[in-house]
Amino acid sequence: MRVLALTAVLVLSGVGCSSESPARLSGDGAPTGGSAGAPNNGGLQFSLHFETSPPSLVARASTTIEVRVEPAGFYQVRFDLPSSGGDPLDAVLDRSETSTDATGLASVGLTAPSSTSSFEVRASVLNKSTSLSVEVTDGGVATLRVEPSYQPGYPSALRNITTWIATAHVGQSCADVPGIPFTDGKLKAPPAAKSEAPLFAEVPAGVPLAVALRSGHYVGGCTSVEALVPGPPERPEVVKVVVLNRPIDLTASSLGFSLDVPTPEQAWSTMLTEAGGRVLTAISKTDDVDALLDAMREASGTAVQAFSTARDTEGWDTALRSRWGQRSASALRDVVGGWLAAGRQSFAAAPHTFTGMLTPLAKSEGADAKSRATLALRTVAGLDAKTAGFIADGVVSWSASSDDNVVLGTNLYFVRSQLAEAMAESSLLGDDATAGGAPERLSEALDCEGVGTTLAALGTDSVEAYAGCDAACLEDACRSALGALWQRGGNVDGAEFSRLSLTATGRAYVGDAAELTGLTGTWIGELTDEANAPATGGGLTAATPTETP
């Protein structure tokens, strides 16, 4: 390749003043009138001239030409290629009319013709105009084959290539069109298959070129060519273009995610077992008969003293032990303990332990917005995250490498006792939407109706247990008491949050604009409370949601 000296001669000429005023715009954009050379809105006169000239112009090259109208203000400027100024051939202006900015400056894009020519570009404001003479030289054409080139580590780290698209910018270098992928040039080669090289049948010789190559808009590169040597089609010039992955745009990437825990998994099982033990202790420390009757007394409202007197004088503790049998001291905890065990099994068997959405922060939220995303935790082992005792909203830090690996990290906070009870209740109720909650099921398991009937029948009055409270009243107190005990168990850990600190790494799937469309990988973490920090982990999957959340 060699450089051919090509020049464009640009001659600025002014066409005489007209007898009309400039098309000057008022503050609201409406033109104002007058007469050329005469005062306009208080004595204003104007002139126009080309302010810049292209340094050189060759066949098929593109450039921008600027014209200024003085004094500064808004003017309507027309551009054309008059036949009186020469033959523009297939030269093209990108606009025929435009408005100046507040300084009086306007511009027009010019694409030179494909062969040698002399012509003029004319700028006009009403009947006043000025012209720029342009000389274009054609250095011939060449055939160009564009071949992808790979850095060490590529193409194994390169994204899937479908079709190669090659374009060229005439009279420019890659520094003038930065980016991956680089902006398409006006010269375009026919698309080529993955294993083929795009071929330009004719490109200008002897001029600078920026040759861009891309696949979709997620892989691309550019090579600057100083000048091609004219030649026949059977001897194409070859340009190699180093292609790279376009950096993943995390700010354009919303994903639904799933973090899974394998079975068996010791950390979560141990945590839920310990949490279940605290739930049972909160419900009843030693004697379930005593725990239920104490809770019923608290549920009796203003009749606390009457309840206590009847309980003591009529032997309600003994009667309830007799009704529940040999395991009366642990009857309540035996039922709840079975549910908690089933809940642990349900947690372990859940196909997706954690699911949610990752949404990038808006770019307006600061310079670090591209490295952070909001996390909306939706489900935990199939349950609503808040129901399971988790704080549903959080922030994720994430980053993407050039080989399309994504790393993200976050903390999830939850109350252990609430998780244990929520899993127990879910296991108990299953998918039955008509089923009552755990307190109602406890009332059935411990026979609150029978408890009320048994206690009301004691004493001298076989109808009322105490004044104003019959068997139905005691049944209601039993139900309320079991509801309160269940709530006490779930709240035993109060505001003592456990923390799951996790880091996930995944292989990225990338869309056409280099946005994330999916991830597959793994995660590791620590399940931390006030005393322990066992390790945990599992699989990561993520995908673009099919519906807007």
matplotlib code that plots the C-alpha trace (Angstrom):
import matplotlib.pyplot as plt

x = [0.0, 1.2, -0.1, -1.2, -1.2, -4.7, -5.9, -9.1, -9.0, -11.6, -12.2, -14.4, -16.4, -19.1, -22.1, -23.3, -25.7, -29.3, -32.0, -33.7, -33.3, -31.9, -34.2, -33.4, -35.5, -37.0, -36.9, -39.9, -38.4, -40.4, -38.4, -38.0, -37.7, -35.9, -33.9, -30.2, -27.8, -30.6, -31.4, -33.2, -35.0, -33.1, -30.4, -29.2, -27.2, -25.8, -23.2, -22.4, -19.2, -17.8, -15.8, -14.0, -12.6, -11.9, -8.1, -8.3, -11.0, -10.8, -13.4, -16.1, -14.7, -17.1, -16.6, -18.5, -18.6, -19.5, -20.9, -21.4, -23.9, -23.1, -24.2, -24.9, -28.4, -30.8, -31.0, -32.4, -29.7, -30.2, -27.5, -27.3, -24.9, -25.5, -24.9, -23.4, -20.5, -19.4, -20.6, -21.1, -21.7, -22.9, -21.9, -24.4, -25.3, -26.9, -29.4, -30.8, -31.8, -31.0, -31.0, -27.9, -27.3, -27.3, -23.8, -24.9, -23.1, -24.6, -23.1, -23.8, -22.3, -20.8, -20.0, -17.6, -18.4, -16.9, -14.6, -12.7, -14.8, -15.0, -18.1, -19.4, -21.3, -23.6, -25.0, -27.9, -29.9, -32.8, -31.2, -27.8, -25.4, -21.8, -20.1, -17.2, -15.4, -14.4, -11.8, -12.0, -9.4, -9.9, -7.0, -8.6, -10.1, -9.0, -10.6, -10.3, -10.7, -11.2, -10.1, -10.7, -7.6, -7.6, -5.6, -4.0, -6.9, -9.3, -11.3, -12.0, -13.1, -14.9, -18.7, -20.6, -20.1, -23.0, -22.2, -19.3, -20.2, -17.4, -17.7, -15.2, -14.9, -13.2, -10.7, -10.8, -8.8, -10.1, -9.4, -12.2, -14.8, -14.0, -15.9, -16.6, -18.3, -17.1, -19.6, -20.5, -19.0, -20.8, -19.0, -20.4, -19.2, -21.8, -22.2, -20.0, -20.4, -18.5, -15.7, -15.5, -14.0, -16.0, -14.9, -15.2, -15.4, -14.4, -13.0, -11.1, -7.3, -4.7, -6.8, -7.0, -9.5, -11.0, -12.0, -14.5, -15.5, -18.3, -20.6, -23.9, -23.2, -21.3, -18.0, -16.0, -12.7, -11.2, -8.0, -6.6, -5.3, -3.0, -3.7, -4.6, -2.8, -5.2, -5.5, -7.6, -10.4, -8.4, -5.7, -7.5, -5.7, -6.0, -6.6, -6.6, -8.9, -8.4, -11.8, -12.8, -15.9, -17.8, -17.7, -20.9, -23.3, -24.5, -26.6, -28.8, -29.1, -32.2, -32.2, -34.4, -32.1, -32.2, -29.7, -30.1, -28.8, -27.9, -29.2, -28.1, -26.7, -25.6, -25.4, -29.1, -30.3, -28.4, -29.5, -33.2, -32.9, -31.5, -34.1, -36.8, -35.5, -35.8, -39.4, -40.4, -38.9, -40.6, -44.0, -43.5, -40.5, -41.4, -45.2, -47.6, -50.7, -49.4, -48.4, -51.8, -53.8, -51.5, -52.0, -55.8, -55.8, -54.1, -56.6, -59.6, -59.4, -61.0, -61.9, -58.3, -59.0, -62.2, -60.3, -57.5, -60.0, -61.9, -58.7, -57.4, -60.7, -61.9, -58.6, -58.4, -54.7, -55.4, -58.5, -56.5, -53.6, -56.2, -57.7, -54.4, -53.0, -49.5, -47.8, -49.8, -46.6, -45.3, -48.5, -48.3, -44.5, -44.9, -47.3, -45.2, -42.0, -43.3, -44.2, -40.8, -39.1, -41.3, -40.5, -36.7, -37.3, -39.4, -36.6, -34.0, -36.3, -37.2, -36.1, -35.1, -34.0, -33.8, -35.4, -35.6, -34.8, -31.6, -32.2, -29.3, -29.2, -30.1, -27.1, -28.2, -27.6, -23.8, -20.5, -20.7, -24.2, -22.8, -21.2, -24.4, -27.9, -30.9, -31.9, -35.6, -35.8, -39.1, -39.2, -37.3, -37.9, -41.1, -42.4, -42.8, -39.5, -41.0, -43.3, -40.1, -38.6, -36.2, -35.6, -36.7, -34.8, -31.1, -28.1, -25.8, -22.3, -21.3, -18.7, -18.0, -14.7, -13.6, -14.0, -17.7, -17.5, -19.7, -19.1, -21.7, -21.9, -24.5, -25.9, -29.3, -30.7, -33.4, -34.9, -34.3, -37.3, -39.6, -38.1, -38.4, -42.1, -42.9, -41.4, -43.3, -46.6, -46.0, -45.3, -48.4, -50.8, -49.2, -51.0, -54.5, -55.6, -58.7, -56.7, -56.5, -53.2, -51.0, -52.9, -56.2, -54.5, -53.2, -56.7, -57.8, -54.8, -55.3, -59.1, -59.9, -63.6, -63.1, -61.0, -63.7, -66.4, -64.3, -63.3, -66.8, -68.4, -66.3, -67.5, -71.0, -72.2, -71.9, -72.7, -70.5, -66.9, -67.2, -69.6, -70.2, -68.0, -69.3, -67.7, -67.7, -66.0, -63.3, -62.9, -62.3, -59.8, -58.0, -57.8, -56.6, -54.0, -52.6, -52.4, -50.5, -48.1, -47.4, -46.7, -44.4, -42.4, -42.0, -40.8, -38.4, -35.4, -36.9, -34.8, -31.7, -31.0, -28.9, -26.8, -26.1, -23.0, -22.6, -20.4, -21.6, -19.6, -21.3, -20.6, -22.5, -24.9, -24.9, -27.4, -26.8, -26.2, -23.8, -26.5, -26.7, -29.4, -28.4, -25.9, -24.9, -22.5, -22.1, -22.3, -20.5, -21.4, -21.4, -24.5, -23.7, -25.4, -24.1, -22.1, -21.5, -20.5, -20.9, -20.1, -22.8, -23.3, -24.8, -25.8, -26.6, -28.9, -30.2, -32.1, -33.9, -37.5, -40.1, -42.5, -42.0, -42.0]
y = [0.0, 3.6, 7.1, 9.0, 12.8, 13.9, 17.5, 19.4, 23.1, 25.0, 28.6, 30.9, 33.3, 35.8, 36.4, 40.0, 41.4, 41.1, 43.6, 41.6, 41.2, 38.1, 35.4, 36.1, 34.3, 36.1, 34.7, 32.5, 31.1, 33.4, 35.1, 38.8, 40.9, 44.0, 44.9, 44.0, 46.8, 48.6, 48.8, 45.6, 45.8, 48.8, 49.1, 45.5, 44.4, 40.9, 39.0, 35.3, 33.4, 29.9, 29.5, 26.2, 24.3, 20.6, 20.1, 17.7, 16.0, 12.8, 10.7, 9.3, 11.1, 12.8, 16.1, 18.8, 22.4, 25.3, 28.7, 31.7, 34.5, 37.8, 39.4, 36.4, 35.2, 32.6, 32.4, 30.0, 28.8, 26.9, 24.7, 23.4, 22.2, 24.6, 23.4, 26.8, 26.0, 22.8, 19.2, 17.7, 14.3, 12.0, 14.3, 14.5, 17.0, 15.6, 18.5, 21.2, 23.6, 24.2, 26.9, 28.4, 28.2, 31.3, 32.2, 32.3, 29.0, 26.3, 23.2, 20.7, 17.3, 16.7, 13.3, 13.8, 12.2, 8.9, 10.4, 13.6, 16.7, 20.4, 22.0, 24.5, 24.3, 27.3, 28.7, 31.2, 33.3, 34.7, 36.2, 36.7, 33.8, 32.7, 29.7, 27.3, 25.9, 22.2, 20.2, 16.4, 14.0, 10.3, 8.0, 4.9, 1.9, -1.4, -4.7, -5.3, -8.5, -8.0, -10.9, -11.1, -11.4, -12.6, -11.7, -14.5, -16.3, -15.7, -17.0, -19.4, -16.4, -14.7, -14.8, -16.8, -15.4, -15.5, -13.1, -10.8, -7.2, -5.0, -1.3, 1.5, 5.2, 7.1, 9.8, 8.8, 6.6, 4.4, 7.2, 9.2, 6.4, 4.9, 2.1, -1.6, -2.2, 0.8, 2.9, 1.5, 3.4, 4.5, 1.8, -1.6, -5.1, -7.9, -9.9, -12.9, -16.2, -17.0, -18.8, -16.3, -12.9, -9.9, -8.6, -5.0, -5.0, -1.3, 1.0, 4.3, 3.8, 6.2, 7.6, 6.9, 4.4, 3.2, -0.4, -1.7, -5.3, -6.6, -9.5, -8.2, -5.4, -7.4, -8.3, -5.8, -4.1, -1.5, -1.1, 2.2, 2.0, 4.7, 4.1, 1.2, 0.7, 0.6, -2.9, -5.4, -7.4, -10.7, -9.2, -7.9, -6.1, -7.9, -6.0, -7.9, -6.5, -7.5, -8.2, -8.1, -8.7, -5.5, -4.9, -6.2, -3.4, -4.1, -0.9, -2.5, -5.9, -6.9, -10.5, -12.9, -15.2, -18.4, -19.5, -23.2, -25.2, -28.9, -31.8, -32.8, -29.5, -29.3, -25.5, -24.7, -28.0, -27.2, -23.6, -24.6, -27.4, -24.9, -22.3, -24.9, -25.7, -22.1, -21.9, -24.9, -23.5, -20.2, -22.0, -24.2, -24.6, -27.7, -28.4, -27.9, -28.1, -25.3, -23.3, -23.6, -22.7, -19.8, -18.5, -19.1, -17.0, -14.1, -14.4, -14.2, -10.3, -8.8, -12.2, -13.1, -13.5, -15.5, -17.8, -18.3, -19.1, -21.6, -23.2, -23.7, -24.7, -27.0, -28.7, -27.8, -28.7, -32.3, -32.5, -31.4, -33.8, -36.6, -35.6, -35.5, -38.7, -39.8, -37.3, -34.3, -32.5, -32.3, -32.6, -29.2, -29.3, -32.8, -31.5, -28.3, -30.3, -32.6, -29.6, -28.0, -31.2, -31.4, -27.7, -28.5, -31.3, -28.9, -26.3, -28.9, -30.3, -26.9, -26.8, -23.1, -22.0, -18.3, -16.4, -12.7, -9.9, -8.0, -4.5, -2.1, 1.2, 4.2, 5.9, 9.1, 7.6, 8.2, 7.1, 3.7, 2.9, 0.6, -1.6, -1.9, -3.3, -3.5, -7.0, -7.8, -11.2, -12.8, -16.3, -18.5, -22.2, -21.3, -18.9, -15.2, -13.8, -11.5, -14.3, -16.4, -13.7, -12.2, -8.5, -8.6, -5.5, -5.1, -4.0, -6.1, -5.2, -6.8, -6.7, -8.3, -9.4, -9.3, -13.1, -12.8, -13.9, -12.0, -11.7, -10.5, -10.2, -9.3, -9.9, -11.4, -10.8, -12.9, -13.9, -17.6, -18.4, -16.8, -18.9, -22.1, -21.5, -20.3, -23.5, -25.6, -23.9, -24.2, -27.9, -28.3, -26.5, -27.4, -25.9, -25.9, -22.3, -23.0, -24.4, -22.3, -21.3, -23.2, -21.8, -23.2, -26.6, -26.5, -25.9, -29.0, -31.1, -30.3, -30.4, -26.9, -27.8, -30.8, -28.8, -26.2, -28.8, -30.7, -27.6, -26.1, -29.3, -29.3, -27.7, -27.2, -25.4, -27.8, -25.1, -22.1, -22.4, -19.1, -16.2, -15.3, -18.0, -21.4, -24.1, -22.0, -19.2, -21.6, -23.0, -19.4, -18.8, -22.0, -21.0, -17.5, -19.0, -21.3, -18.4, -16.4, -19.3, -19.8, -16.1, -16.2, -19.0, -17.2, -14.0, -15.7, -14.4, -10.9, -8.4, -10.6, -11.0, -13.7, -12.9, -14.8, -13.3, -14.6, -14.3, -15.7, -16.3, -17.1, -17.5, -14.7, -15.0, -11.8, -10.1, -8.1, -4.9, -6.6, -6.7, -9.7, -12.2, -15.0, -16.5, -20.0, -20.6, -21.2, -19.3, -19.6, -18.0, -17.9, -18.3, -16.0, -15.5, -14.4, -17.5, -19.4, -18.8, -22.1, -22.3, -22.9, -22.6, -24.0, -23.3, -20.0, -19.4, -16.2, -15.1, -12.1, -12.3, -13.2, -10.7, -7.3, -7.8]
z = [0.0, -0.6, -0.1, -3.2, -2.8, -3.4, -2.8, -2.8, -3.8, -2.0, -3.2, -1.2, -3.3, -2.4, -4.5, -4.4, -1.9, -2.7, -2.2, 0.5, 4.2, 5.9, 7.1, 10.7, 13.3, 16.3, 19.8, 19.1, 15.9, 13.4, 10.6, 10.6, 7.5, 6.1, 3.1, 2.4, 3.2, 4.9, 8.6, 9.8, 13.2, 14.3, 11.6, 11.5, 8.4, 7.8, 5.8, 5.4, 4.6, 4.7, 8.0, 7.5, 4.5, 4.2, 4.4, 1.4, -0.5, -2.5, -4.4, -2.1, 0.9, 3.4, 5.2, 7.0, 5.8, 8.0, 7.1, 9.4, 9.3, 11.1, 13.3, 15.5, 15.6, 14.2, 10.4, 7.9, 5.5, 2.2, 0.6, -2.9, -5.7, -8.6, -12.1, -12.9, -10.6, -12.4, -12.5, -9.0, -10.6, -7.8, -4.9, -2.1, 0.6, 3.7, 3.9, 1.8, 4.5, 8.2, 10.9, 12.4, 16.1, 18.4, 17.2, 13.5, 12.6, 10.3, 8.8, 6.0, 5.3, 1.8, 0.3, -2.7, -6.1, -7.1, -9.7, -10.6, -10.7, -10.0, -8.6, -6.0, -2.7, -2.3, 0.9, 0.7, 3.1, 1.2, -2.0, -0.5, -1.1, -1.0, -2.8, -2.1, -5.1, -4.6, -6.6, -6.3, -7.5, -8.0, -7.4, -8.8, -7.1, -5.6, -4.5, -0.8, 1.3, 5.0, 7.3, 11.0, 13.2, 16.8, 19.9, 22.0, 23.8, 20.9, 19.1, 22.0, 24.1, 21.2, 21.1, 18.6, 15.2, 12.8, 9.9, 9.2, 8.2, 6.7, 6.0, 5.2, 6.1, 3.3, 4.3, 7.9, 10.4, 13.2, 15.6, 14.0, 14.5, 18.0, 19.6, 19.6, 17.3, 15.3, 13.4, 10.0, 7.1, 3.9, 1.8, 2.6, 1.5, 1.0, 4.3, 4.7, 6.5, 9.7, 7.9, 5.0, 4.5, 3.3, -0.1, -1.4, -5.2, -5.4, -2.8, -3.4, -3.8, -2.7, 0.2, 4.0, 5.0, 8.3, 7.7, 10.3, 10.8, 13.0, 13.8, 15.0, 17.4, 20.0, 18.2, 16.2, 15.3, 13.0, 11.0, 9.6, 6.0, 4.8, 1.1, -1.2, -4.5, -7.5, -8.9, -10.8, -9.0, -9.3, -7.1, -4.0, -1.2, 2.1, 5.4, 8.7, 11.4, 15.1, 16.4, 20.1, 22.2, 22.8, 26.6, 28.3, 29.0, 32.5, 32.5, 29.9, 31.6, 33.7, 34.6, 36.5, 38.6, 40.6, 43.3, 44.0, 47.0, 46.3, 48.3, 50.9, 52.2, 55.8, 56.6, 55.9, 57.5, 60.7, 60.8, 60.3, 62.9, 65.5, 64.6, 65.0, 68.5, 69.5, 68.0, 70.1, 73.3, 72.7, 72.3, 75.4, 77.6, 79.6, 79.8, 76.9, 79.1, 81.2, 78.1, 76.5, 79.6, 80.4, 76.8, 77.1, 80.3, 78.4, 75.6, 78.1, 78.1, 81.2, 82.6, 83.5, 87.2, 86.7, 84.3, 86.8, 89.7, 87.6, 86.4, 90.0, 91.7, 89.0, 88.1, 84.5, 84.3, 85.4, 83.1, 80.1, 80.8, 81.0, 77.7, 75.9, 77.4, 78.2, 75.9, 77.2, 78.4, 74.8, 72.8, 71.3, 70.6, 69.0, 66.4, 65.7, 65.7, 63.0, 60.9, 61.4, 60.2, 57.1, 56.5, 56.5, 54.0, 51.8, 51.9, 50.8, 48.0, 46.5, 42.8, 43.1, 46.6, 45.8, 42.9, 42.1, 39.7, 39.1, 37.6, 36.8, 38.5, 36.3, 34.9, 36.6, 40.0, 39.9, 38.3, 40.0, 38.7, 36.0, 38.6, 40.8, 40.5, 42.6, 43.8, 44.3, 46.1, 45.1, 46.5, 49.0, 48.5, 46.7, 49.3, 49.1, 50.3, 52.9, 54.2, 54.6, 56.9, 54.3, 53.5, 49.9, 48.5, 48.3, 46.2, 44.1, 43.0, 39.7, 37.0, 33.7, 32.2, 28.5, 28.3, 29.3, 32.9, 35.3, 39.1, 41.5, 45.2, 47.8, 51.3, 52.0, 55.5, 57.2, 60.5, 61.2, 63.3, 60.7, 58.0, 60.0, 60.7, 57.2, 55.7, 58.3, 57.4, 53.7, 54.0, 56.1, 53.8, 50.4, 47.4, 49.1, 48.7, 50.9, 53.8, 57.0, 58.4, 60.9, 64.0, 62.6, 61.9, 65.5, 66.8, 64.9, 65.9, 69.6, 69.4, 70.8, 70.5, 72.8, 75.1, 75.5, 76.1, 78.7, 80.7, 80.7, 82.0, 85.2, 88.4, 89.7, 86.5, 83.6, 81.0, 82.0, 83.0, 84.7, 84.4, 80.8, 79.3, 78.1, 76.0, 72.8, 74.7, 75.9, 72.3, 71.0, 73.8, 72.8, 69.2, 70.1, 72.5, 69.8, 67.4, 69.9, 70.7, 67.0, 66.6, 69.6, 68.1, 64.8, 66.5, 68.9, 67.0, 66.9, 65.0, 65.1, 61.4, 60.0, 56.9, 53.8, 52.2, 48.7, 45.6, 42.3, 39.1, 35.8, 32.1, 30.3, 27.4, 25.4, 23.2, 20.0, 21.9, 24.4, 27.0, 29.3, 28.3, 30.7, 33.1, 34.2, 37.0, 40.7, 44.0, 47.3, 50.6, 54.4, 56.5, 59.4, 62.7, 66.1, 66.7, 63.4, 59.8, 57.9, 54.2, 51.7, 47.9, 44.8, 41.2, 39.5, 36.5, 35.1, 32.1, 30.6, 31.8, 29.3, 30.8, 32.4, 36.1]

ax = plt.figure().add_subplot(projection="3d")
ax.plot(x, y, z, "-o")
ax.set_aspect("equal")
plt.show()
